[in-house]
Amino acid sequence: MTTEDFQHQVRAIKQALQRGQLSTAKSYIQDLLPLSLNEQQEAEVLYLSAVTYRLSNQHSDAFKAIDTLLSLRPDYGRGYQELAYCHEAVGDQQNAASAFFKATHFNPALISSWKKLLLIYQNHRDATAEQMASNQIAHLQSLPPPILGAYDLMYEKQFAAAEQVCRQFLAKQKHHPEAMMLLAEIGMQLKVYSDAEFLLESCVELYPDNERAALAYQNVLSKLGKFPEAVNVARQRLSKSPDSFVIKTSLAHALVGVGQLDEAIDIYHGVLEQTPDRPKVWVSLGHALKAKGDTADAVNAYEKAVGFARDYGDAYWSLANTKTYKFSDKMLKQMTEQASNDAINLDDKIHICFALGKGFEDNAQYDKAFAYYQQGNALKRSTLQFDIGKTEQALDAQQQAFSQDDFKKTQGCQAPDPIFIVGLPRAGSTLLEQILASHSNVDGTMELHDILGIASSLSHQSTPYPFNVSALSEETLAKLGEQYIQQTRAYRQGAPLFIDKMPNNFIHIGLIKKILPNAKIIDARRNPMDCCFSGFKQLFGEGQEFSYSLDDIGRYYNAYEKLMAHWHNVLPDDILTVQHEDVLEDLEGQVKRILAFCGLEFEEACLAFHKTKRIIKTPSSEQVRQPIYKTGMGQWKPFESNLEALKDALKTQ
C-alpha cells in the first residue's frame, strides 16, 4: 500500500467516526490491520482502533489496542490521551488523571488533555499546577490553528507533515514568530541545526522582546556547542529580567559549556538558597561540580535531588554515571520500586533502568543488571527514529566522496593547532585527552561541535555533503578552517595546540584534512566487545543513537572500522591509531609514541596525567583522575550469554 493510499484510508476512518458510523470504521480498520505497515502507520491504526472500540463501549478491546500501541510507541501522546478517555469511560478517575498528565508530557499541544488537567488541579486546589495549566491553555489558544496543528504533528513525530503545514503558513504570513520558532524546532528534531539556528537568530532580531524566541535561540546555540554565543544571549536576557529563575539557570548551563564553572556554581547555589526544592537544579549543580573534579560535592547534590524527587531518574543515573558511586541496598530497592511504577514518566524510567543496571552490575548480579540495561535501551530506542542502514550509507558516502587524489594538493587553513581525538564513545578517548592535556603545550577542551556544525552547513547545497567538499574553492576551504580556529578559541587557555575530543568526528576526517591539513588526528580504539558493550550500558546525554541496540552498535562498529581503513588508505601517515589496551599495558611507550606523532617533546606530567587539574565533562571524568588500572578490560565477559546479538553483528565468536 502506498503512503497516499494509506492516508486516504485513514481519512475514510476518521470521517466514519465523525459521522458515528462505527461499524464502517471498524471495517476499514480490519482492512488495514493485516497489511505490512511501518511503525508510524501501525501506531496510527492502533490509535484509531482504540478510539473506535471506546466509542462502541468495547472498553476491554480499547485497552488492549492501547497497550499494543504504547508498547510500540511509549512516547505517543495521543495514545495516552485516548487511554485517559478509556479510564474515564470506566470510572477510573485516578488513572485517567495520570494518563492525561503523560499525554501532555509527550505532546504539549493536546489542549483537550490540558483542559482535563486544569479541572483536576482545580478540584485538588493545587494553585501552582492550576496556573501552569491555565498558562499553557492560553498559549495554545493564542496560536493560529495551522500552527497548533503543526505542533501536534511534530510532537507525534510526523515531521514532514508538520514542516509542510508550517511552511504553507509562513508563505502567507512571512516572519510570523510562532511559525518561525516551530519551523526551527522541527529543524532541531530533524538535526538540521544550521537552519534552526538561522531561523531563531532571525526571529530574535525581528522580535527582540520575545523571550520564548530568545530562549529557543540560546538552546539551539547550546545544542550546537556554541556556548560562548549562548552565554552572550543569556547575559542580554538577564539584563532585561535580572530576577528570572529560567534565565539564571540557562546562563549557568551555558557557563558550564565554556568552562566557567565557578560562576555557574555560584548561580546554582544562589537559586537553590532561595528555593531548595528544585531537583533539576541540584542535578545541574552536580554536573558542574563533577566537571570541576569535586566528586563528593557532586554526589551530595545528586542525592539532594533524589531526596526532593524519589522518581527523578536523571538524579539516580547521574549517581551511577560517576562510575565510582555504589548504590546502597536501600537505594536499589527504592529505584526498583520506581522502575515498576506505572505512573512514572518514560524518561525517568529510562534513566532509572540504566542506573539499576549499573547498581546490580556492581553487586555482580549480572542477569539482573542486563535485564535493566536491556529494558532501558529498548525504551530509549523506541523514542528514536534511528535507522542503522541509513547511517551505514552515510559512512559509505564518505568513502565514495574522498580519494587519495583529493589530498595531494595542500589547501585550507594551515594552522597546526588542533589535535582531533576520534573513534567510538567509551573507547578510551578521555584517557588520551587527559594524557595530552597534561602537556605544557596542549590545551584540553571538550567534545566540540564545530566540525559537525561546518558539515551541517554544507549539507543543503545542490550537490550534497560530502560530495560537494572536493568542489570547494581554496578560498572557501581556508575560510572554513579559519572559522573553526576562531570558533574554538573561547575554549582554549593559550597553549599552542589544543584537543577536540568529539568522537563522531571520525566520520568527517576528509573534511577536516581539507580545511585543516596540518591538524593531527588520533584514532582511539578499544577491544570491540568491551567498547560496544560499554556503549550499550551508557545513557548518553544526546546523540549516539546507534548505541541503544546490540545489533545497531555492532554494525556501527563495523562501519566505523571500514571507514577508518579508508581514511588510513587515502591519508597514509596522517592518522595515529592508539589501542586502549596497549596504553594500559605500556603507558610510557604509548605516551612517547603519541607525543612524537603530535611533534611534542616528552614531559613526565603526561605519565602522571591523573594529577592534572582540569575540567572534564565526559562519563570517564572520575576514571581518568586515577592512575592507570585494568579493571575495565573484559567487563563484557560476565554478560557473554546475553550478548549473542552483538557477537553476531561483530562476527566475533
DAPE-V713305 format. One record per residue. N is the residue number from 1. NEAR is the number of other ideal C-beta (glycine too) atoms within 8 Angstrom. D_CENTER is the distance of its C-alpha to the mean C-alpha in Angstrom with 1 decimal. Layout:
BEGIN
N:NEAR:D_CENTER ; N:NEAR:D_CENTER
END
This chain:
BEGIN
1:6:33.6 ; 2:5:32.2 ; 3:5:29.5 ; 4:6:32.3 ; 5:8:34.5 ; 6:12:31.7 ; 7:8:31.1 ; 8:8:34.9 ; 9:12:35.2 ; 10:11:32.5 ; 11:8:34.4 ; 12:9:37.6 ; 13:13:36.2 ; 14:9:35.0 ; 15:8:38.5 ; 16:12:40.2 ; 17:14:38.3 ; 18:6:39.2 ; 19:6:42.8 ; 20:6:42.8 ; 21:8:43.6 ; 22:11:41.7 ; 23:6:43.6 ; 24:8:42.8 ; 25:13:39.1 ; 26:10:39.2 ; 27:8:41.1 ; 28:12:38.5 ; 29:13:35.7 ; 30:7:37.7 ; 31:9:38.1 ; 32:11:34.3 ; 33:8:33.4 ; 34:4:34.9 ; 35:7:33.3 ; 36:2:30.4 ; 37:10:27.6 ; 38:5:23.9 ; 39:8:21.4 ; 40:8:21.2 ; 41:9:25.0 ; 42:10:25.6 ; 43:13:23.6 ; 44:9:25.7 ; 45:13:28.9 ; 46:14:28.2 ; 47:14:27.5 ; 48:14:30.8 ; 49:11:32.6 ; 50:16:31.6 ; 51:11:32.9 ; 52:14:36.1 ; 53:12:36.8 ; 54:14:36.4 ; 55:9:38.7 ; 56:8:41.1 ; 57:6:41.0 ; 58:8:39.8 ; 59:11:37.3 ; 60:6:37.0 ; 61:8:36.0 ; 62:14:33.6 ; 63:10:31.8 ; 64:8:31.7 ; 65:13:30.1 ; 66:14:27.4 ; 67:8:26.8 ; 68:9:26.3 ; 69:14:24.1 ; 70:12:21.8 ; 71:6:21.7 ; 72:11:20.6 ; 73:10:18.1 ; 74:9:17.5 ; 75:8:15.5 ; 76:14:18.5 ; 77:15:19.8 ; 78:11:23.3 ; 79:15:23.7 ; 80:15:23.6 ; 81:15:25.9 ; 82:14:28.3 ; 83:14:28.1 ; 84:17:29.2 ; 85:10:32.1 ; 86:14:33.2 ; 87:12:33.3 ; 88:10:35.3 ; 89:9:37.6 ; 90:7:38.5 ; 91:5:38.9 ; 92:8:35.9 ; 93:8:34.8 ; 94:6:32.7 ; 95:9:30.4 ; 96:13:30.5 ; 97:12:29.2 ; 98:11:26.3 ; 99:13:25.4 ; 100:15:25.8 ; 101:9:23.4 ; 102:12:20.7 ; 103:16:21.5 ; 104:14:20.9 ; 105:8:17.6 ; 106:11:16.2 ; 107:13:18.4 ; 108:8:19.6 ; 109:9:22.1 ; 110:13:24.3 ; 111:10:27.2 ; 112:7:29.4 ; 113:14:27.2 ; 114:13:27.1 ; 115:9:30.9 ; 116:12:31.3 ; 117:14:29.3 ; 118:12:31.4 ; 119:8:34.5 ; 120:10:33.2 ; 121:11:32.3 ; 122:8:35.7 ; 123:6:37.5 ; 124:7:35.8 ; 125:5:36.6 ; 126:7:33.1 ; 127:6:33.5 ; 128:6:30.0 ; 129:10:28.2 ; 130:11:31.0 ; 131:8:30.4 ; 132:8:26.6 ; 133:12:27.4 ; 134:9:30.2 ; 135:8:28.2 ; 136:11:25.6 ; 137:12:28.5 ; 138:8:30.2 ; 139:8:27.2 ; 140:11:26.7 ; 141:7:30.5 ; 142:5:30.6 ; 143:10:28.4 ; 144:10:30.3 ; 145:6:30.3 ; 146:10:28.6 ; 147:15:25.6 ; 148:12:25.4 ; 149:9:25.6 ; 150:14:22.9 ; 151:13:20.5 ; 152:11:21.5 ; 153:12:20.8 ; 154:14:17.3 ; 155:11:16.3 ; 156:10:17.9 ; 157:8:15.8 ; 158:9:19.0 ; 159:11:17.6 ; 160:6:20.7 ; 161:8:23.1 ; 162:14:21.4 ; 163:12:21.4 ; 164:8:25.1 ; 165:13:26.2 ; 166:15:24.6 ; 167:9:26.2 ; 168:9:29.5 ; 169:14:29.6 ; 170:13:28.9 ; 171:6:31.7 ; 172:6:34.1 ; 173:8:32.7 ; 174:6:31.4 ; 175:9:29.2 ; 176:11:28.7 ; 177:11:26.1 ; 178:9:24.4 ; 179:13:24.3 ; 180:15:22.9 ; 181:14:20.1 ; 182:14:19.3 ; 183:13:19.5 ; 184:16:17.1 ; 185:11:14.6 ; 186:13:15.2 ; 187:12:14.7 ; 188:12:11.2 ; 189:9:10.4 ; 190:8:12.3 ; 191:6:10.7 ; 192:11:14.2 ; 193:13:13.3 ; 194:11:16.9 ; 195:10:18.4 ; 196:13:16.4 ; 197:13:17.4 ; 198:8:21.0 ; 199:13:21.3 ; 200:15:20.2 ; 201:9:22.3 ; 202:10:25.2 ; 203:17:24.8 ; 204:13:25.0 ; 205:7:28.0 ; 206:8:29.7 ; 207:9:29.0 ; 208:6:28.9 ; 209:4:29.4 ; 210:10:26.6 ; 211:8:24.4 ; 212:7:21.7 ; 213:14:21.5 ; 214:12:21.5 ; 215:12:18.6 ; 216:13:16.6 ; 217:14:17.7 ; 218:14:16.7 ; 219:9:13.2 ; 220:14:12.9 ; 221:14:14.6 ; 222:13:12.3 ; 223:10:9.2 ; 224:10:11.7 ; 225:12:12.8 ; 226:11:16.1 ; 227:13:16.7 ; 228:8:20.5 ; 229:8:20.6 ; 230:13:18.3 ; 231:14:20.9 ; 232:8:23.7 ; 233:14:22.5 ; 234:13:22.0 ; 235:9:25.5 ; 236:9:27.0 ; 237:16:25.6 ; 238:12:26.9 ; 239:6:30.3 ; 240:6:30.7 ; 241:8:29.5 ; 242:6:30.1 ; 243:4:29.8 ; 244:9:26.5 ; 245:8:24.3 ; 246:7:21.2 ; 247:12:22.0 ; 248:12:22.9 ; 249:13:19.7 ; 250:13:17.7 ; 251:15:20.1 ; 252:16:19.6 ; 253:11:15.8 ; 254:16:16.7 ; 255:14:19.6 ; 256:15:17.5 ; 257:11:15.6 ; 258:11:19.1 ; 259:8:20.4 ; 260:9:22.8 ; 261:12:22.3 ; 262:6:25.7 ; 263:9:25.6 ; 264:14:22.2 ; 265:13:23.6 ; 266:8:26.7 ; 267:13:25.0 ; 268:14:23.1 ; 269:9:26.5 ; 270:9:28.3 ; 271:14:26.1 ; 272:12:26.5 ; 273:6:30.2 ; 274:5:30.6 ; 275:7:28.6 ; 276:7:27.6 ; 277:5:26.1 ; 278:10:22.6 ; 279:13:20.4 ; 280:9:17.1 ; 281:11:19.1 ; 282:15:20.4 ; 283:15:17.0 ; 284:13:16.2 ; 285:13:19.6 ; 286:15:19.1 ; 287:12:16.2 ; 288:14:18.5 ; 289:13:21.4 ; 290:13:19.7 ; 291:12:18.8 ; 292:9:22.5 ; 293:9:23.7 ; 294:8:25.1 ; 295:11:23.9 ; 296:6:26.5 ; 297:8:25.8 ; 298:13:22.0 ; 299:12:22.9 ; 300:9:25.4 ; 301:13:22.8 ; 302:14:20.5 ; 303:10:23.7 ; 304:11:24.7 ; 305:17:21.6 ; 306:14:22.5 ; 307:5:26.0 ; 308:11:25.2 ; 309:8:22.9 ; 310:6:23.6 ; 311:9:20.9 ; 312:14:18.0 ; 313:16:15.7 ; 314:12:13.5 ; 315:15:16.9 ; 316:14:18.0 ; 317:13:14.9 ; 318:13:15.2 ; 319:14:18.8 ; 320:13:18.1 ; 321:9:15.7 ; 322:12:18.6 ; 323:9:19.9 ; 324:7:23.4 ; 325:8:23.5 ; 326:6:25.7 ; 327:13:25.5 ; 328:6:29.0 ; 329:6:30.4 ; 330:6:30.4 ; 331:11:26.7 ; 332:13:26.0 ; 333:8:28.3 ; 334:9:26.6 ; 335:14:23.2 ; 336:9:24.8 ; 337:8:26.4 ; 338:14:23.2 ; 339:12:21.5 ; 340:6:24.5 ; 341:8:24.8 ; 342:5:24.5 ; 343:4:23.9 ; 344:12:20.7 ; 345:9:17.5 ; 346:12:15.2 ; 347:8:12.2 ; 348:13:14.8 ; 349:13:16.3 ; 350:13:13.3 ; 351:14:13.0 ; 352:16:16.8 ; 353:14:17.1 ; 354:16:15.3 ; 355:15:17.4 ; 356:14:20.5 ; 357:14:19.9 ; 358:13:20.1 ; 359:15:23.0 ; 360:13:25.1 ; 361:11:24.5 ; 362:8:25.9 ; 363:8:28.9 ; 364:6:29.4 ; 365:8:28.9 ; 366:10:27.1 ; 367:7:27.5 ; 368:8:26.2 ; 369:16:23.3 ; 370:11:22.3 ; 371:8:22.8 ; 372:14:20.1 ; 373:13:17.7 ; 374:9:18.5 ; 375:9:18.2 ; 376:15:14.8 ; 377:12:13.5 ; 378:9:15.5 ; 379:13:14.2 ; 380:11:10.5 ; 381:12:11.6 ; 382:10:13.8 ; 383:8:11.2 ; 384:8:9.9 ; 385:4:12.3 ; 386:10:12.2 ; 387:6:15.6 ; 388:12:16.3 ; 389:6:19.6 ; 390:7:18.1 ; 391:12:16.2 ; 392:10:19.6 ; 393:8:21.3 ; 394:9:19.2 ; 395:13:20.1 ; 396:9:23.6 ; 397:10:23.8 ; 398:14:23.4 ; 399:10:26.4 ; 400:6:28.4 ; 401:10:27.8 ; 402:12:28.9 ; 403:5:32.3 ; 404:8:34.3 ; 405:5:36.3 ; 406:11:33.4 ; 407:11:33.5 ; 408:5:37.3 ; 409:4:37.5 ; 410:5:36.0 ; 411:9:34.1 ; 412:14:31.5 ; 413:13:31.2 ; 414:7:33.3 ; 415:10:31.6 ; 416:9:31.2 ; 417:8:28.8 ; 418:14:25.4 ; 419:14:24.8 ; 420:15:21.7 ; 421:14:20.5 ; 422:14:18.6 ; 423:13:17.9 ; 424:13:15.6 ; 425:10:13.5 ; 426:11:16.0 ; 427:12:18.9 ; 428:13:20.5 ; 429:13:19.3 ; 430:13:19.2 ; 431:13:22.8 ; 432:14:23.9 ; 433:13:22.4 ; 434:15:24.2 ; 435:11:27.4 ; 436:16:27.4 ; 437:13:26.5 ; 438:13:29.5 ; 439:11:31.7 ; 440:6:33.5 ; 441:7:32.7 ; 442:16:28.9 ; 443:12:26.3 ; 444:14:23.0 ; 445:11:20.1 ; 446:10:16.4 ; 447:10:13.7 ; 448:12:14.7 ; 449:11:13.1 ; 450:11:16.6 ; 451:15:17.4 ; 452:12:14.4 ; 453:14:15.6 ; 454:13:19.1 ; 455:12:18.4 ; 456:11:16.7 ; 457:8:19.8 ; 458:12:22.0 ; 459:10:20.4 ; 460:8:22.5 ; 461:8:26.0 ; 462:2:28.9 ; 463:6:28.2 ; 464:8:24.5 ; 465:9:22.6 ; 466:14:23.4 ; 467:10:26.9 ; 468:11:27.7 ; 469:14:27.3 ; 470:9:30.7 ; 471:5:32.4 ; 472:9:31.1 ; 473:5:34.1 ; 474:7:34.7 ; 475:6:34.4 ; 476:8:30.9 ; 477:14:29.7 ; 478:12:31.2 ; 479:9:29.6 ; 480:13:26.1 ; 481:13:26.8 ; 482:10:28.2 ; 483:9:25.3 ; 484:15:23.0 ; 485:13:25.5 ; 486:7:26.0 ; 487:10:22.3 ; 488:14:21.7 ; 489:7:25.0 ; 490:8:23.6 ; 491:11:21.9 ; 492:10:25.1 ; 493:4:28.1 ; 494:4:30.9 ; 495:10:31.1 ; 496:6:32.1 ; 497:13:29.0 ; 498:14:25.4 ; 499:15:22.4 ; 500:15:19.1 ; 501:14:17.1 ; 502:12:14.1 ; 503:14:14.4 ; 504:9:13.3 ; 505:13:16.3 ; 506:13:18.6 ; 507:9:18.0 ; 508:13:19.5 ; 509:14:22.5 ; 510:14:24.9 ; 511:13:23.7 ; 512:13:23.7 ; 513:14:27.2 ; 514:14:28.4 ; 515:15:27.5 ; 516:13:27.9 ; 517:11:30.4 ; 518:6:31.2 ; 519:12:27.7 ; 520:11:27.6 ; 521:13:25.1 ; 522:15:24.6 ; 523:12:23.0 ; 524:15:22.0 ; 525:11:23.0 ; 526:15:23.2 ; 527:9:25.0 ; 528:10:23.0 ; 529:12:23.3 ; 530:13:22.3 ; 531:14:19.4 ; 532:15:18.0 ; 533:13:18.8 ; 534:13:17.3 ; 535:13:13.9 ; 536:13:14.5 ; 537:10:15.2 ; 538:12:12.1 ; 539:9:9.2 ; 540:8:6.4 ; 541:3:4.8 ; 542:5:1.7 ; 543:6:4.1 ; 544:9:7.3 ; 545:8:7.8 ; 546:12:11.4 ; 547:14:11.4 ; 548:13:11.9 ; 549:10:15.4 ; 550:11:18.3 ; 551:11:19.7 ; 552:13:16.6 ; 553:16:16.0 ; 554:16:19.7 ; 555:12:20.0 ; 556:13:17.3 ; 557:14:19.3 ; 558:11:22.4 ; 559:12:21.1 ; 560:12:20.0 ; 561:8:23.5 ; 562:10:25.2 ; 563:13:23.6 ; 564:12:24.4 ; 565:8:27.9 ; 566:11:28.2 ; 567:12:27.2 ; 568:10:29.7 ; 569:8:32.3 ; 570:12:32.0 ; 571:12:31.4 ; 572:6:33.8 ; 573:3:33.9 ; 574:6:30.9 ; 575:11:28.3 ; 576:10:28.8 ; 577:9:27.4 ; 578:15:27.2 ; 579:8:27.2 ; 580:13:25.7 ; 581:9:28.7 ; 582:9:31.1 ; 583:15:29.8 ; 584:10:30.4 ; 585:5:33.8 ; 586:7:35.1 ; 587:9:33.2 ; 588:7:36.0 ; 589:7:36.5 ; 590:11:32.9 ; 591:13:32.5 ; 592:9:35.6 ; 593:10:34.4 ; 594:14:31.1 ; 595:14:33.0 ; 596:8:35.6 ; 597:9:33.1 ; 598:11:31.7 ; 599:6:35.4 ; 600:11:35.3 ; 601:4:38.2 ; 602:8:37.7 ; 603:10:37.1 ; 604:6:37.4 ; 605:11:34.5 ; 606:13:32.2 ; 607:8:33.6 ; 608:9:33.2 ; 609:13:29.5 ; 610:9:28.8 ; 611:7:31.0 ; 612:10:29.1 ; 613:4:27.7 ; 614:7:24.6 ; 615:9:21.1 ; 616:13:18.6 ; 617:9:15.0 ; 618:9:13.8 ; 619:7:14.4 ; 620:11:17.7 ; 621:13:19.1 ; 622:11:21.8 ; 623:11:22.8 ; 624:13:23.7 ; 625:8:25.7 ; 626:7:28.1 ; 627:4:30.5 ; 628:6:29.9 ; 629:7:29.8 ; 630:6:29.5 ; 631:5:28.3 ; 632:8:25.0 ; 633:9:27.0 ; 634:6:27.5 ; 635:10:25.2 ; 636:11:24.6 ; 637:6:28.3 ; 638:7:28.8 ; 639:11:26.3 ; 640:7:28.0 ; 641:5:29.5 ; 642:8:26.0 ; 643:12:24.6 ; 644:7:26.9 ; 645:9:24.2 ; 646:16:22.6 ; 647:12:26.1 ; 648:9:27.0 ; 649:13:24.1 ; 650:12:24.9 ; 651:7:28.6 ; 652:7:29.2 ; 653:3:32.1
END
